[in-house]
Amino acid sequence: MKVVNFLYEDIASHIEEDILNGVLQLGDKLPSVRMFSKQHNVSASTIFQAYYALESKGLIEARPKSGYYVMYQPKKYTASFEDSSQEEIPTIHELTTDAMISYIVDLLSSDDYTRLSSAQPDLSLLPTASLQKSIKSALTALGADILNYDHPTGNVTLRQLIAGQQIKLGKAYTTKDIVITAGCTEALTLCLQAVTEKGDIVISDSLTYYGIHQIIKDLGLKVIPVPIHTTTGLDLKFLKRSLQEFPVKACLFTTNFNNPTGKSLSTEQKKELVQLITKHQIPLIEDDVYGELYFGKHRPSTCKQFDTEGLVLYCSSFSKTLAPGYRIGYAIAGKFTETVTRLKRIHSLGSSTLSQQALVGFLSKGRYPYHLKKLRHTLHANMLGYCKLIYEYFPEEIYFIPPTGGYILWIAFPEGFDSVALFEAAKKHHIIIAPGQIFSMNDSHKNYIRLSFSKPLTEPIEEAVKLLGKLAKALIC
């Protein structure tokens, strides 16, 4: 079911763009409600709703007997710590940092810490009551069959619903094209296994989710990391050179709201990437687990949209948007679907019968688009709130670009800054962040941290962010 934007949302979106682009600056007064409604030939209540929406995000404030004023000013940076003028040479890298990853993951399971590092939805953002009803309905609908295995490729109705979601991205699929998996991680693993063998070379983002590092390492694969630049995104020139010089067997990229950088490939880059892999007949595994968490008007495109030969193996899940604990992901593997299906059957026989049926119940009632819209609005407001605190309480020397979707901020500190030292200092105050080097293919980016804005800005969270800024300042001084 399509969710329609209201007029006030479009007006609020235009004003927000002017604020974020610096057209409207901190302290500027907005037109009065009466004046704005006359200028745009809309009702005063529509303008009030637009202003309320902007106020709820912390972008403007109402001053009694005075009007509405801009209260948010994004920090403008003149340079990035990340871009380098020196041309990089494609090189095969060994993956490390396993011990640090295990240490941090163990801490994330503890309730004794304020976790400012998780790239997943806070439970308060999820439709818990509706999902609980869906579980109860699933138990009733399945009866004794709840104890049975489901089909190895997944619940047929769930696959139909996923196929329906893909239509809005311009692609039509049948249930035979979709394989249900235990989260996106299993989808990525199965797809890599389907197109590679131990010792093969793959290409991936130089900065990516540490779980992908571990998959690549455990499968005995070698990796060439492709640089991601702040201004231009994925270095396609580097990628072309890598494909020419090495016997690459597969590519794996997070195309939308990369974890940890938050960056997305432009539509033109996605088209060019698909053209490249098609020319070389190399499969591309596309991780699009964050694609629905955009803050603009339109969902970003996917590489799969431009795939004409079945070379793109598209992977996603409901873990980042709806129910992490359900562990329901899926793969649309193109010409490799039969192989992925066989591997799924060998490794796990199938996915959770109950979780799949519960998800069917939730999606069938048309609740998902409305939940996503609310989730995106909340995350956008959270992001703006966190940025405001960081601008105020973190060291002046930091650099980051507010993302246009997802859950995370990728924050750079000056060269030589030790993010592990900040991690240890924060841990003493029961705050958990993610040091940048665990996302790096070559143990670099030691002066970066990943900070999540999934948690609503309650007073304890605000205090934790402020304290983190104070600890960072102490390490720079």
Secondary structure as the mmCIF struct_conf table of DSSP 4:
data_model
#
loop_
_struct_conf.conf_type_id
_struct_conf.id
_struct_conf.beg_label_comp_id
_struct_conf.beg_label_asym_id
_struct_conf.beg_label_seq_id
_struct_conf.end_label_comp_id
_struct_conf.end_label_asym_id
_struct_conf.end_label_seq_id
HELX_LH_PP_P HELX_LH_PP_P1 LYS A 2 PHE A 6
HELX_RH_AL_P HELX_RH_AL_P1 LEU A 7 LEU A 20
TURN_TY1_P TURN_TY1_P1 ASN A 21 GLY A 22
BEND BEND1 VAL A 23 LEU A 24
TURN_TY1_P TURN_TY1_P2 LEU A 26 GLY A 27
HELX_LH_PP_P HELX_LH_PP_P2 ASP A 28 ASP A 28
STRN STRN1 LYS A 29 LYS A 29
HELX_LH_PP_P HELX_LH_PP_P3 LEU A 30 SER A 32
HELX_RH_AL_P HELX_RH_AL_P2 VAL A 33 HIS A 40
TURN_TY1_P TURN_TY1_P3 ASN A 41 ASN A 41
HELX_RH_AL_P HELX_RH_AL_P3 ALA A 44 SER A 56
TURN_TY1_P TURN_TY1_P4 LYS A 57 GLY A 58
BEND BEND2 LEU A 59 LEU A 59
STRN STRN2 ILE A 60 ARG A 63
TURN_TY1_P TURN_TY1_P5 PRO A 64 SER A 66
STRN STRN3 GLY A 67 VAL A 70
HELX_LH_PP_P HELX_LH_PP_P4 PRO A 74 LYS A 76
BEND BEND3 THR A 78 THR A 78
BEND BEND4 PHE A 81 GLU A 82
BEND BEND5 SER A 85 GLN A 86
HELX_LH_PP_P HELX_LH_PP_P5 GLU A 87 GLU A 88
STRN STRN4 HIS A 93 HIS A 93
HELX_RH_AL_P HELX_RH_AL_P4 ASP A 98 LEU A 108
TURN_TY1_P TURN_TY1_P6 SER A 109 SER A 109
TURN_TY1_P TURN_TY1_P7 ASP A 111 ASP A 112
BEND BEND6 TYR A 113 TYR A 113
STRN STRN5 THR A 114 ARG A 115
BEND BEND7 GLN A 120 GLN A 120
HELX_RH_3T_P HELX_RH_3T_P1 LEU A 123 LEU A 125
BEND BEND8 LEU A 126 LEU A 126
HELX_RH_AL_P HELX_RH_AL_P5 THR A 128 LEU A 142
HELX_RH_3T_P HELX_RH_3T_P2 GLY A 143 LEU A 147
BEND BEND9 ASN A 148 ASN A 148
TURN_TY1_P TURN_TY1_P8 PRO A 152 THR A 153
HELX_RH_AL_P HELX_RH_AL_P6 VAL A 156 ILE A 167
TURN_TY1_P TURN_TY1_P9 LYS A 168 GLY A 170
HELX_RH_3T_P HELX_RH_3T_P3 THR A 175 ASP A 177
STRN STRN6 ILE A 178 THR A 181
BEND BEND10 ALA A 182 ALA A 182
HELX_RH_AL_P HELX_RH_AL_P7 GLY A 183 VAL A 195
TURN_TY1_P TURN_TY1_P10 LYS A 198 GLY A 199
STRN STRN7 ILE A 201 ASP A 205
BEND BEND11 SER A 206 SER A 206
STRN STRN8 LEU A 207 LEU A 207
HELX_RH_AL_P HELX_RH_AL_P8 TYR A 210 ASP A 218
TURN_TY1_P TURN_TY1_P11 LEU A 219 GLY A 220
STRN STRN9 LYS A 222 VAL A 226
HELX_LH_PP_P HELX_LH_PP_P6 PRO A 227 PRO A 227
STRN STRN10 ILE A 228 HIS A 229
TURN_TY1_P TURN_TY1_P12 THR A 230 THR A 232
STRN STRN11 GLY A 233 LEU A 234
HELX_RH_AL_P HELX_RH_AL_P9 LEU A 236 GLU A 245
BEND BEND12 PHE A 246 PHE A 246
STRN STRN12 VAL A 248 THR A 254
BEND BEND13 ASN A 256 PHE A 257
TURN_TY1_P TURN_TY1_P13 ASN A 259 THR A 261
HELX_RH_AL_P HELX_RH_AL_P10 THR A 267 HIS A 280
TURN_TY1_P TURN_TY1_P14 GLN A 281 GLN A 281
STRN STRN13 LEU A 284 ASP A 287
TURN_TY1_P TURN_TY1_P15 VAL A 289 GLU A 292
STRN STRN14 TYR A 294 TYR A 294
BEND BEND14 PHE A 295 HIS A 298
HELX_LH_PP_P HELX_LH_PP_P7 ARG A 299 SER A 301
HELX_RH_3T_P HELX_RH_3T_P4 CYS A 303 PHE A 306
BEND BEND15 THR A 308 GLY A 310
STRN STRN15 VAL A 312 SER A 317
BEND BEND16 PHE A 318 PHE A 318
TURN_TY1_P TURN_TY1_P16 SER A 319 LEU A 322
HELX_RH_3T_P HELX_RH_3T_P5 PRO A 324 TYR A 326
STRN STRN16 GLY A 329 ILE A 332
HELX_RH_3T_P HELX_RH_3T_P6 GLY A 334 PHE A 336
HELX_RH_AL_P HELX_RH_AL_P11 THR A 337 SER A 348
BEND BEND17 LEU A 349 GLY A 350
HELX_RH_AL_P HELX_RH_AL_P12 THR A 353 SER A 364
TURN_TY1_P TURN_TY1_P17 LYS A 365 GLY A 366
HELX_RH_AL_P HELX_RH_AL_P13 TYR A 368 TYR A 393
BEND BEND18 PHE A 394 PHE A 394
TURN_TY1_P TURN_TY1_P18 GLU A 396 GLU A 397
STRN STRN17 TYR A 399 TYR A 399
BEND BEND19 THR A 404 THR A 404
STRN STRN18 GLY A 405 GLY A 405
BEND BEND20 GLY A 406 TYR A 407
STRN STRN19 ILE A 408 ALA A 412
TURN_TY1_P TURN_TY1_P19 GLU A 415 GLY A 416
HELX_RH_AL_P HELX_RH_AL_P14 SER A 419 LYS A 428
TURN_TY1_P TURN_TY1_P20 HIS A 429 HIS A 430
STRN STRN20 ILE A 431 ILE A 432
STRN STRN21 ALA A 434 PRO A 435
HELX_RH_3T_P HELX_RH_3T_P7 GLY A 436 PHE A 439
STRN STRN22 SER A 440 SER A 440
TURN_TY1_P TURN_TY1_P21 MET A 441 ASN A 442
BEND BEND21 ASP A 443 ASP A 443
TURN_TY1_P TURN_TY1_P22 LYS A 446 ASN A 447
STRN STRN23 TYR A 448 SER A 452
BEND BEND22 LYS A 455 LYS A 455
HELX_RH_AL_P HELX_RH_AL_P15 GLU A 459 ILE A 476
#
